[in-house]
Amino acid sequence: MAESRMSSITDTGVRDALRIRSSILGKPLIGPKSVNIHIINSCNYKCEFCWYFSPLVKDQPQRKLLDYEVLEGVLEDCREIGVDEINFEGGEVTLYPYWERAFCKVKELGMRLIAYSHLGFAADHLPGLCFADQLTVNFSAMTEESFKRVHGKHTSMERVLHNLDLLLAMRSKRGKPQIVLSFVVYDHNYQELGAFLNMAHQRRIDKVVVRFFKATQEMKDLVFSQEGLASLFHTVDEALRTPYGFRHDLKHLHHILQSGQVLRNVDSLSRSPMHNDRLLFYDTTGGSIHCHVGWFYANIDEKGRVVAPCDNVGVCVAGNVNERRFKDIWFDNDFLHDTLKEAARGIHTCSSKWKECRYCSYVPINKMLDEKVRRAAAGGV
């Protein structure tokens, strides 16, 4: 199929069917569904659990951002090859000097836009954020005192809540952005999860995501105690019986806690150019998984590197958008295609290559994709 025709396929079901077929054939027939782009790695928060900017992390990264002309070319490529969605991440996206131009460009090209922000800034940024179809806000504490401990001493929960309320008022008039609140749970804040869920319900948040922090050796003191895990399980168990007005992923967290595997078989990865030293304290995959996510979600970091199969596991650097067009990297790179084929055949987390996959947040998505791949391979619908 000629690349120039891909953007004319407007049926998302047809696009996804082509991606499923790509996984079966081991070569791309269309662009990924979503492209995750880290436009900047700078942040003015110092979240205790952040593996880049936590006060506990010694060697923090130097400020780096994507050149805007390069980013614009990536976005145009994405439109041409049939990408549905762009996901802007940081650091903090509003620290990217050209973030409003980038937001407008995505919408001009007709793609869905997701962005991540902490909302800890002046309210005049908010109208620009409304270009996003979905905005995910990290909000992991529920008192002013704990907010400063969790997110950094210069932060203000009152300011964030004020901005959140203004955004919600804009959403009610404009229909967007959908608001997702992310609560990163660890040993210093799990007691506030119940209050957080109630706040999200009262404010009519669209979705809540609760997840473990990505532990490193430097942050090992933040890992849960057994007592903390038991208390967290009780909170999540109770929350699942509460008729909240938002969508959430609490069933997945409940399953992980119920398995009793969280603090067993603790292992760690050495620091590398792709990631900090990660302390892996549970295996969400159960030891193996068929990974198709790389055919659906591509990743570009702030240095321009196209990383596969996902932004959590950088076993393949397929190229750099500062040197080569993204569409060419996607369609003409044997290393990328071989990596995605290997992942689809089955990842075993006992392998040193795929050890990092123990901390997989895509498990539910991959199970769903694997069922679709198997049906399509067997000639089903």
ZAKOLPA-391797 format. One record per residue (C-alpha): residue in one letter; x, y, z; residue number from 1. Coordinates in steps of 0.5 Angstrom, whole numbers, plus 500, padded with zeros to 3 digits. Layout:
BEGIN
<resn:A, X:X, Y:Y, Z:Z, resi:NUM>
...
***
This chain:
BEGIN
<resn:M, X:500, Y:500, Z:500, resi:1>
<resn:A, X:503, Y:507, Z:498, resi:2>
<resn:E, X:504, Y:511, Z:504, resi:3>
<resn:S, X:501, Y:517, Z:501, resi:4>
<resn:R, X:494, Y:513, Z:501, resi:5>
<resn:M, X:495, Y:511, Z:509, resi:6>
<resn:S, X:492, Y:518, Z:511, resi:7>
<resn:S, X:486, Y:517, Z:507, resi:8>
<resn:I, X:484, Y:511, Z:511, resi:9>
<resn:T, X:479, Y:514, Z:516, resi:10>
<resn:D, X:476, Y:508, Z:519, resi:11>
<resn:T, X:480, Y:507, Z:525, resi:12>
<resn:G, X:478, Y:500, Z:525, resi:13>
<resn:V, X:481, Y:499, Z:518, resi:14>
<resn:R, X:487, Y:502, Z:521, resi:15>
<resn:D, X:487, Y:497, Z:527, resi:16>
<resn:A, X:486, Y:491, Z:523, resi:17>
<resn:L, X:492, Y:493, Z:518, resi:18>
<resn:R, X:496, Y:494, Z:525, resi:19>
<resn:I, X:494, Y:487, Z:527, resi:20>
<resn:R, X:496, Y:484, Z:520, resi:21>
<resn:S, X:503, Y:488, Z:521, resi:22>
<resn:S, X:504, Y:484, Z:527, resi:23>
<resn:I, X:502, Y:477, Z:524, resi:24>
<resn:L, X:507, Y:479, Z:517, resi:25>
<resn:G, X:512, Y:482, Z:521, resi:26>
<resn:K, X:513, Y:488, Z:517, resi:27>
<resn:P, X:509, Y:495, Z:518, resi:28>
<resn:L, X:503, Y:496, Z:513, resi:29>
<resn:I, X:501, Y:503, Z:516, resi:30>
<resn:G, X:504, Y:507, Z:521, resi:31>
<resn:P, X:503, Y:506, Z:529, resi:32>
<resn:K, X:496, Y:508, Z:532, resi:33>
<resn:S, X:500, Y:513, Z:537, resi:34>
<resn:V, X:506, Y:516, Z:537, resi:35>
<resn:N, X:509, Y:518, Z:544, resi:36>
<resn:I, X:514, Y:524, Z:544, resi:37>
<resn:H, X:518, Y:526, Z:549, resi:38>
<resn:I, X:519, Y:533, Z:547, resi:39>
<resn:I, X:523, Y:536, Z:553, resi:40>
<resn:N, X:526, Y:532, Z:559, resi:41>
<resn:S, X:526, Y:538, Z:564, resi:42>
<resn:C, X:521, Y:539, Z:570, resi:43>
<resn:N, X:521, Y:544, Z:575, resi:44>
<resn:Y, X:518, Y:539, Z:580, resi:45>
<resn:K, X:522, Y:534, Z:584, resi:46>
<resn:C, X:517, Y:529, Z:585, resi:47>
<resn:E, X:520, Y:524, Z:590, resi:48>
<resn:F, X:518, Y:518, Z:586, resi:49>
<resn:C, X:521, Y:521, Z:580, resi:50>
<resn:W, X:527, Y:517, Z:577, resi:51>
<resn:Y, X:530, Y:523, Z:573, resi:52>
<resn:F, X:528, Y:529, Z:578, resi:53>
<resn:S, X:527, Y:526, Z:585, resi:54>
<resn:P, X:532, Y:529, Z:590, resi:55>
<resn:L, X:534, Y:522, Z:591, resi:56>
<resn:V, X:537, Y:521, Z:584, resi:57>
<resn:K, X:544, Y:523, Z:584, resi:58>
<resn:D, X:546, Y:524, Z:576, resi:59>
<resn:Q, X:540, Y:528, Z:574, resi:60>
<resn:P, X:539, Y:529, Z:566, resi:61>
<resn:Q, X:542, Y:535, Z:563, resi:62>
<resn:R, X:536, Y:539, Z:560, resi:63>
<resn:K, X:535, Y:537, Z:553, resi:64>
<resn:L, X:529, Y:538, Z:548, resi:65>
<resn:L, X:527, Y:536, Z:541, resi:66>
<resn:D, X:528, Y:542, Z:535, resi:67>
<resn:Y, X:522, Y:544, Z:533, resi:68>
<resn:E, X:523, Y:544, Z:526, resi:69>
<resn:V, X:525, Y:536, Z:527, resi:70>
<resn:L, X:518, Y:535, Z:531, resi:71>
<resn:E, X:514, Y:539, Z:526, resi:72>
<resn:G, X:517, Y:534, Z:521, resi:73>
<resn:V, X:515, Y:528, Z:525, resi:74>
<resn:L, X:508, Y:530, Z:526, resi:75>
<resn:E, X:507, Y:531, Z:518, resi:76>
<resn:D, X:510, Y:524, Z:517, resi:77>
<resn:C, X:505, Y:521, Z:522, resi:78>
<resn:R, X:500, Y:524, Z:519, resi:79>
<resn:E, X:502, Y:521, Z:512, resi:80>
<resn:I, X:503, Y:514, Z:515, resi:81>
<resn:G, X:496, Y:514, Z:518, resi:82>
<resn:V, X:498, Y:515, Z:525, resi:83>
<resn:D, X:491, Y:517, Z:530, resi:84>
<resn:E, X:494, Y:520, Z:536, resi:85>
<resn:I, X:500, Y:524, Z:538, resi:86>
<resn:N, X:502, Y:523, Z:546, resi:87>
<resn:F, X:507, Y:529, Z:548, resi:88>
<resn:E, X:511, Y:528, Z:555, resi:89>
<resn:G, X:516, Y:531, Z:558, resi:90>
<resn:G, X:519, Y:533, Z:564, resi:91>
<resn:E, X:513, Y:538, Z:564, resi:92>
<resn:V, X:511, Y:539, Z:557, resi:93>
<resn:T, X:509, Y:547, Z:558, resi:94>
<resn:L, X:517, Y:548, Z:559, resi:95>
<resn:Y, X:518, Y:546, Z:552, resi:96>
<resn:P, X:519, Y:553, Z:549, resi:97>
<resn:Y, X:514, Y:551, Z:543, resi:98>
<resn:W, X:509, Y:547, Z:546, resi:99>
<resn:E, X:503, Y:551, Z:544, resi:100>
<resn:R, X:505, Y:551, Z:536, resi:101>
<resn:A, X:506, Y:544, Z:537, resi:102>
<resn:F, X:499, Y:543, Z:540, resi:103>
<resn:C, X:496, Y:547, Z:534, resi:104>
<resn:K, X:500, Y:543, Z:529, resi:105>
<resn:V, X:497, Y:536, Z:531, resi:106>
<resn:K, X:490, Y:539, Z:531, resi:107>
<resn:E, X:491, Y:542, Z:524, resi:108>
<resn:L, X:494, Y:535, Z:522, resi:109>
<resn:G, X:487, Y:532, Z:524, resi:110>
<resn:M, X:490, Y:527, Z:530, resi:111>
<resn:R, X:488, Y:526, Z:537, resi:112>
<resn:L, X:493, Y:529, Z:542, resi:113>
<resn:I, X:494, Y:527, Z:549, resi:114>
<resn:A, X:499, Y:531, Z:553, resi:115>
<resn:Y, X:502, Y:530, Z:560, resi:116>
<resn:S, X:502, Y:536, Z:565, resi:117>
<resn:H, X:503, Y:537, Z:573, resi:118>
<resn:L, X:498, Y:544, Z:572, resi:119>
<resn:G, X:503, Y:547, Z:577, resi:120>
<resn:F, X:504, Y:554, Z:573, resi:121>
<resn:A, X:500, Y:561, Z:572, resi:122>
<resn:A, X:493, Y:560, Z:569, resi:123>
<resn:D, X:494, Y:563, Z:563, resi:124>
<resn:H, X:497, Y:557, Z:560, resi:125>
<resn:L, X:490, Y:553, Z:561, resi:126>
<resn:P, X:487, Y:555, Z:554, resi:127>
<resn:G, X:493, Y:553, Z:550, resi:128>
<resn:L, X:492, Y:546, Z:554, resi:129>
<resn:C, X:485, Y:546, Z:551, resi:130>
<resn:F, X:487, Y:544, Z:545, resi:131>
<resn:A, X:489, Y:537, Z:548, resi:132>
<resn:D, X:484, Y:532, Z:547, resi:133>
<resn:Q, X:486, Y:528, Z:553, resi:134>
<resn:L, X:490, Y:531, Z:559, resi:135>
<resn:T, X:494, Y:527, Z:564, resi:136>
<resn:V, X:495, Y:530, Z:571, resi:137>
<resn:N, X:500, Y:527, Z:576, resi:138>
<resn:F, X:497, Y:528, Z:583, resi:139>
<resn:S, X:499, Y:524, Z:588, resi:140>
<resn:A, X:498, Y:527, Z:595, resi:141>
<resn:M, X:492, Y:530, Z:598, resi:142>
<resn:T, X:494, Y:535, Z:603, resi:143>
<resn:E, X:498, Y:541, Z:602, resi:144>
<resn:E, X:504, Y:538, Z:607, resi:145>
<resn:S, X:504, Y:532, Z:604, resi:146>
<resn:F, X:504, Y:535, Z:597, resi:147>
<resn:K, X:510, Y:539, Z:598, resi:148>
<resn:R, X:514, Y:532, Z:601, resi:149>
<resn:V, X:511, Y:528, Z:595, resi:150>
<resn:H, X:512, Y:533, Z:589, resi:151>
<resn:G, X:517, Y:538, Z:591, resi:152>
<resn:K, X:517, Y:544, Z:597, resi:153>
<resn:H, X:516, Y:549, Z:591, resi:154>
<resn:T, X:509, Y:546, Z:589, resi:155>
<resn:S, X:502, Y:548, Z:591, resi:156>
<resn:M, X:496, Y:543, Z:592, resi:157>
<resn:E, X:492, Y:549, Z:592, resi:158>
<resn:R, X:494, Y:552, Z:586, resi:159>
<resn:V, X:494, Y:545, Z:582, resi:160>
<resn:L, X:487, Y:544, Z:584, resi:161>
<resn:H, X:485, Y:552, Z:582, resi:162>
<resn:N, X:488, Y:550, Z:575, resi:163>
<resn:L, X:484, Y:543, Z:575, resi:164>
<resn:D, X:477, Y:547, Z:577, resi:165>
<resn:L, X:479, Y:552, Z:571, resi:166>
<resn:L, X:480, Y:546, Z:566, resi:167>
<resn:L, X:474, Y:542, Z:568, resi:168>
<resn:A, X:470, Y:549, Z:567, resi:169>
<resn:M, X:473, Y:549, Z:560, resi:170>
<resn:R, X:472, Y:542, Z:559, resi:171>
<resn:S, X:464, Y:543, Z:560, resi:172>
<resn:K, X:464, Y:548, Z:555, resi:173>
<resn:R, X:468, Y:546, Z:550, resi:174>
<resn:G, X:468, Y:538, Z:551, resi:175>
<resn:K, X:475, Y:537, Z:552, resi:176>
<resn:P, X:480, Y:536, Z:554, resi:177>
<resn:Q, X:478, Y:530, Z:558, resi:178>
<resn:I, X:482, Y:530, Z:565, resi:179>
<resn:V, X:486, Y:524, Z:567, resi:180>
<resn:L, X:489, Y:524, Z:574, resi:181>
<resn:S, X:495, Y:519, Z:575, resi:182>
<resn:F, X:496, Y:517, Z:583, resi:183>
<resn:V, X:503, Y:514, Z:583, resi:184>
<resn:V, X:503, Y:510, Z:589, resi:185>
<resn:Y, X:509, Y:508, Z:594, resi:186>
<resn:D, X:510, Y:508, Z:601, resi:187>
<resn:H, X:510, Y:515, Z:603, resi:188>
<resn:N, X:503, Y:517, Z:600, resi:189>
<resn:Y, X:499, Y:510, Z:600, resi:190>
<resn:Q, X:495, Y:512, Z:606, resi:191>
<resn:E, X:492, Y:518, Z:602, resi:192>
<resn:L, X:489, Y:514, Z:596, resi:193>
<resn:G, X:482, Y:514, Z:599, resi:194>
<resn:A, X:482, Y:521, Z:599, resi:195>
<resn:F, X:484, Y:522, Z:592, resi:196>
<resn:L, X:479, Y:517, Z:589, resi:197>
<resn:N, X:474, Y:521, Z:593, resi:198>
<resn:M, X:476, Y:528, Z:590, resi:199>
<resn:A, X:476, Y:525, Z:583, resi:200>
<resn:H, X:469, Y:523, Z:584, resi:201>
<resn:Q, X:467, Y:530, Z:587, resi:202>
<resn:R, X:470, Y:534, Z:581, resi:203>
<resn:R, X:467, Y:529, Z:576, resi:204>
<resn:I, X:474, Y:527, Z:573, resi:205>
<resn:D, X:474, Y:523, Z:567, resi:206>
<resn:K, X:479, Y:517, Z:569, resi:207>
<resn:V, X:484, Y:515, Z:574, resi:208>
<resn:V, X:490, Y:511, Z:573, resi:209>
<resn:V, X:493, Y:509, Z:580, resi:210>
<resn:R, X:500, Y:505, Z:579, resi:211>
<resn:F, X:506, Y:503, Z:582, resi:212>
<resn:F, X:513, Y:508, Z:582, resi:213>
<resn:K, X:518, Y:505, Z:578, resi:214>
<resn:A, X:523, Y:504, Z:583, resi:215>
<resn:T, X:531, Y:505, Z:582, resi:216>
<resn:Q, X:536, Y:503, Z:587, resi:217>
<resn:E, X:537, Y:510, Z:589, resi:218>
<resn:M, X:530, Y:510, Z:591, resi:219>
<resn:K, X:529, Y:503, Z:594, resi:220>
<resn:D, X:527, Y:506, Z:601, resi:221>
<resn:L, X:521, Y:508, Z:598, resi:222>
<resn:V, X:519, Y:501, Z:596, resi:223>
<resn:F, X:513, Y:499, Z:600, resi:224>
<resn:S, X:513, Y:495, Z:607, resi:225>
<resn:Q, X:509, Y:489, Z:608, resi:226>
<resn:E, X:504, Y:493, Z:612, resi:227>
<resn:G, X:504, Y:498, Z:607, resi:228>
<resn:L, X:502, Y:493, Z:602, resi:229>
<resn:A, X:496, Y:490, Z:606, resi:230>
<resn:S, X:493, Y:497, Z:608, resi:231>
<resn:L, X:494, Y:499, Z:600, resi:232>
<resn:F, X:490, Y:492, Z:598, resi:233>
<resn:H, X:485, Y:494, Z:603, resi:234>
<resn:T, X:484, Y:501, Z:600, resi:235>
<resn:V, X:483, Y:498, Z:593, resi:236>
<resn:D, X:479, Y:493, Z:595, resi:237>
<resn:E, X:474, Y:498, Z:598, resi:238>
<resn:A, X:475, Y:502, Z:592, resi:239>
<resn:L, X:472, Y:497, Z:587, resi:240>
<resn:R, X:466, Y:496, Z:591, resi:241>
<resn:T, X:465, Y:504, Z:591, resi:242>
<resn:P, X:460, Y:507, Z:585, resi:243>
<resn:Y, X:465, Y:512, Z:583, resi:244>
<resn:G, X:463, Y:516, Z:577, resi:245>
<resn:F, X:470, Y:516, Z:573, resi:246>
<resn:R, X:473, Y:510, Z:569, resi:247>
<resn:H, X:479, Y:507, Z:573, resi:248>
<resn:D, X:484, Y:501, Z:573, resi:249>
<resn:L, X:484, Y:499, Z:580, resi:250>
<resn:K, X:482, Y:492, Z:578, resi:251>
<resn:H, X:489, Y:491, Z:575, resi:252>
<resn:L, X:492, Y:494, Z:581, resi:253>
<resn:H, X:488, Y:489, Z:586, resi:254>
<resn:H, X:490, Y:483, Z:582, resi:255>
<resn:I, X:497, Y:485, Z:583, resi:256>
<resn:L, X:496, Y:486, Z:590, resi:257>
<resn:Q, X:492, Y:480, Z:591, resi:258>
<resn:S, X:497, Y:475, Z:587, resi:259>
<resn:G, X:502, Y:477, Z:593, resi:260>
<resn:Q, X:508, Y:477, Z:589, resi:261>
<resn:V, X:510, Y:484, Z:589, resi:262>
<resn:L, X:516, Y:484, Z:594, resi:263>
<resn:R, X:518, Y:477, Z:591, resi:264>
<resn:N, X:524, Y:476, Z:587, resi:265>
<resn:V, X:527, Y:483, Z:587, resi:266>
<resn:D, X:532, Y:484, Z:582, resi:267>
<resn:S, X:535, Y:490, Z:579, resi:268>
<resn:L, X:538, Y:493, Z:572, resi:269>
<resn:S, X:544, Y:497, Z:572, resi:270>
<resn:R, X:544, Y:504, Z:569, resi:271>
<resn:S, X:545, Y:504, Z:562, resi:272>
<resn:P, X:544, Y:510, Z:557, resi:273>
<resn:M, X:537, Y:508, Z:556, resi:274>
<resn:H, X:535, Y:508, Z:563, resi:275>
<resn:N, X:537, Y:509, Z:570, resi:276>
<resn:D, X:538, Y:503, Z:575, resi:277>
<resn:R, X:531, Y:500, Z:576, resi:278>
<resn:L, X:529, Y:496, Z:582, resi:279>
<resn:L, X:524, Y:491, Z:579, resi:280>
<resn:F, X:520, Y:488, Z:585, resi:281>
<resn:Y, X:514, Y:484, Z:581, resi:282>
<resn:D, X:513, Y:481, Z:575, resi:283>
<resn:T, X:506, Y:484, Z:572, resi:284>
<resn:T, X:507, Y:479, Z:566, resi:285>
<resn:G, X:507, Y:472, Z:570, resi:286>
<resn:G, X:514, Y:471, Z:566, resi:287>
<resn:S, X:512, Y:471, Z:559, resi:288>
<resn:I, X:508, Y:475, Z:554, resi:289>
<resn:H, X:506, Y:476, Z:547, resi:290>
<resn:C, X:508, Y:483, Z:546, resi:291>
<resn:H, X:505, Y:487, Z:540, resi:292>
<resn:V, X:505, Y:494, Z:543, resi:293>
<resn:G, X:510, Y:496, Z:539, resi:294>
<resn:W, X:506, Y:496, Z:532, resi:295>
<resn:F, X:501, Y:500, Z:535, resi:296>
<resn:Y, X:505, Y:505, Z:540, resi:297>
<resn:A, X:512, Y:508, Z:537, resi:298>
<resn:N, X:516, Y:512, Z:542, resi:299>
<resn:I, X:521, Y:518, Z:540, resi:300>
<resn:D, X:525, Y:521, Z:546, resi:301>
<resn:E, X:528, Y:528, Z:547, resi:302>
<resn:K, X:534, Y:526, Z:544, resi:303>
<resn:G, X:530, Y:524, Z:537, resi:304>
<resn:R, X:532, Y:517, Z:538, resi:305>
<resn:V, X:526, Y:512, Z:536, resi:306>
<resn:V, X:526, Y:507, Z:541, resi:307>
<resn:A, X:522, Y:500, Z:541, resi:308>
<resn:P, X:518, Y:496, Z:543, resi:309>
<resn:C, X:516, Y:501, Z:548, resi:310>
<resn:D, X:519, Y:507, Z:552, resi:311>
<resn:N, X:520, Y:503, Z:558, resi:312>
<resn:V, X:524, Y:498, Z:555, resi:313>
<resn:G, X:529, Y:501, Z:550, resi:314>
<resn:V, X:532, Y:494, Z:547, resi:315>
<resn:C, X:532, Y:497, Z:540, resi:316>
<resn:V, X:534, Y:504, Z:538, resi:317>
<resn:A, X:532, Y:504, Z:531, resi:318>
<resn:G, X:534, Y:511, Z:528, resi:319>
<resn:N, X:534, Y:518, Z:530, resi:320>
<resn:V, X:529, Y:523, Z:527, resi:321>
<resn:N, X:535, Y:529, Z:527, resi:322>
<resn:E, X:538, Y:524, Z:522, resi:323>
<resn:R, X:533, Y:521, Z:518, resi:324>
<resn:R, X:525, Y:522, Z:517, resi:325>
<resn:F, X:521, Y:518, Z:522, resi:326>
<resn:K, X:517, Y:515, Z:516, resi:327>
<resn:D, X:523, Y:512, Z:513, resi:328>
<resn:I, X:525, Y:509, Z:520, resi:329>
<resn:W, X:518, Y:506, Z:521, resi:330>
<resn:F, X:518, Y:503, Z:514, resi:331>
<resn:D, X:525, Y:501, Z:513, resi:332>
<resn:N, X:529, Y:499, Z:519, resi:333>
<resn:D, X:530, Y:491, Z:519, resi:334>
<resn:F, X:533, Y:492, Z:526, resi:335>
<resn:L, X:526, Y:495, Z:528, resi:336>
<resn:H, X:522, Y:490, Z:525, resi:337>
<resn:D, X:526, Y:484, Z:527, resi:338>
<resn:T, X:525, Y:487, Z:535, resi:339>
<resn:L, X:518, Y:487, Z:534, resi:340>
<resn:K, X:517, Y:480, Z:531, resi:341>
<resn:E, X:521, Y:477, Z:536, resi:342>
<resn:A, X:517, Y:481, Z:542, resi:343>
<resn:A, X:511, Y:478, Z:538, resi:344>
<resn:R, X:513, Y:471, Z:538, resi:345>
<resn:G, X:514, Y:472, Z:546, resi:346>
<resn:I, X:518, Y:475, Z:551, resi:347>
<resn:H, X:521, Y:471, Z:557, resi:348>
<resn:T, X:523, Y:476, Z:563, resi:349>
<resn:C, X:528, Y:471, Z:565, resi:350>
<resn:S, X:532, Y:473, Z:559, resi:351>
<resn:S, X:537, Y:479, Z:561, resi:352>
<resn:K, X:535, Y:482, Z:554, resi:353>
<resn:W, X:527, Y:483, Z:556, resi:354>
<resn:K, X:528, Y:483, Z:564, resi:355>
<resn:E, X:526, Y:490, Z:564, resi:356>
<resn:C, X:519, Y:487, Z:561, resi:357>
<resn:R, X:518, Y:485, Z:568, resi:358>
<resn:Y, X:515, Y:492, Z:570, resi:359>
<resn:C, X:510, Y:492, Z:564, resi:360>
<resn:S, X:504, Y:497, Z:564, resi:361>
<resn:Y, X:502, Y:494, Z:557, resi:362>
<resn:V, X:500, Y:487, Z:560, resi:363>
<resn:P, X:492, Y:488, Z:559, resi:364>
<resn:I, X:493, Y:492, Z:552, resi:365>
<resn:N, X:497, Y:486, Z:550, resi:366>
<resn:K, X:493, Y:481, Z:552, resi:367>
<resn:M, X:487, Y:484, Z:548, resi:368>
<resn:L, X:492, Y:485, Z:542, resi:369>
<resn:D, X:494, Y:478, Z:542, resi:370>
<resn:E, X:487, Y:475, Z:542, resi:371>
<resn:K, X:486, Y:479, Z:536, resi:372>
<resn:V, X:492, Y:477, Z:533, resi:373>
<resn:R, X:491, Y:470, Z:534, resi:374>
<resn:R, X:484, Y:471, Z:531, resi:375>
<resn:A, X:486, Y:474, Z:525, resi:376>
<resn:A, X:492, Y:469, Z:524, resi:377>
<resn:A, X:486, Y:464, Z:524, resi:378>
<resn:G, X:482, Y:467, Z:519, resi:379>
<resn:G, X:477, Y:470, Z:524, resi:380>
<resn:V, X:474, Y:477, Z:524, resi:381>
***
